[in-house]
Amino acid sequence: TAATSTTNNNNTLVSLDDRFKGLISSHEVMLFMKGQPDAPKCGFSRQAVELLRTDSIAFGSFDILTDDEIRQGLKSYSDWPTYPQLYVKGELMGGLDIMKEMKEESSSLAEALGIEPQQVQTETESLNDRLVKLTTRSRIMLFMKGLPSAPKCGFSRQICELLDGYDFDSFNILQDDEIRQGLKKFSDWPTYP
């Protein structure tokens, strides 16, 4: 259930609800799907991505096939039994059928969702822009595996301990493989944190 907790390397209990909230709020528009946007693993996820891209909607995604705890728990948390699941500004909008209905009832999906469409850019520019925004989001920005409250590797835990007492922001590279791989090239640094 969504109330279960997981134990991180510090033996700190982190609720699934906290993990869900972090993932859901990581982007204005967040899609929980099977696979990645460029390689969906089911037809429903592929159609959801196409709807968002057709209306130039910038979105983050999470591949639920990579984390069974998230995959099963999010169904209870959201009270929505299927995937994909679309969240806008932290609120569940629904699945593919709801997205299709919204698109049919409005001039655009972006308008129906109450968001501004993004200018269409090439993948490289888009990734580069995202990396620039992330790396400049805070004076000290930590790209790590997990969250400061729930590091997913010993190195991430150690660096969080070193930064204890400092004001810093973080990004969980496990939630976005495009950022994870792109930052290695962008920073010319092959490892995390």
Salt bridges, closest charged atoms under 4 A:
GLU28 OE2 - LYS89 NZ 3.91
ASP38 OD1 - ARG53 NH2 2.91
GLU50 OE2 - ARG46 NH1 2.90
ASP55 OD1 - LYS103 NZ 2.72
ASP67 OD2 - ARG19 NH2 2.49
GLU69 OE1 - ARG19 NH1 2.71
GLU161 OE2 - ARG157 NH1 3.07
ASP169 OD2 - ARG137 NE 2.84
ASP176 OD2 - ARG130 NH2 2.27
GLU178 OE1 - ARG130 NH1 2.72
